Amino acid sequence: MKTVRLTMLHREEYDREQDALLEGRSRGLGLRGEWKGTPDWYGGRIEQIVRVSRSKGEFTYHLDRPDIKKSTRFARFLGSRRILKVKLSKDLRFEKGNSVREHLSGPFVLCGRVFVPFASREGSAYMVEVNEDEDRKPDRVQGDDKRTSLWDFIEWHNPLGWNQKQVWVLLRCLHVLFLTRSA
């Protein structure tokens, strides 16, 4: 009975986030009061985790059941479903060589939606859904027209034109800061 209740909570939260996304007013960032029956609502609270391991020389993936957690600014802005947290198994985290890094440096396709890496933190890589598709057509009803490119995502977060002399290490630090969970 508890599992069914948690699943319903996830669906309701996904629906609230989807409605906020389609509204197009950045409601997921919060500070707009009640939304769909929830007072002081803000988005980005659903964590989507993909676990990566290796079996017989091949990378394998496992999508965990979504969990409601504290949000991050990125997930509030984009919506939870557009951020994937990719957790590496211990053996992959400490593997010598670049095979894991090379494997995770490219796009990841989930149900035809393309995710690209943008940050790493504490043994996990973070990926964002971009405005590309693989073997599917964009669907406005799903908010696909509201997706951004990786470049536009970076520009939203930290416009490079405002300070062209900034060091990329600073940009990376800011990514980590915006991945910090908040209430």
Secondary structure, DSSP 8 states (H G I E B T S, - for coil): -HHHHHHHHHHHHHHHHHHHHHHTS-GGGS-S--BTTBTT-----EE-EEEEEEETTEEEEEE---EE--B-HHHHHH-GGGEEEEEE-HHHHT-SSSHHHHHHTS-EEETTEEEEEEEEETTEEEEEEEEEESSS---GGGTGGG---HHHHHHHHS-GGG-TT--HHHHHHHHHHHTS-B-
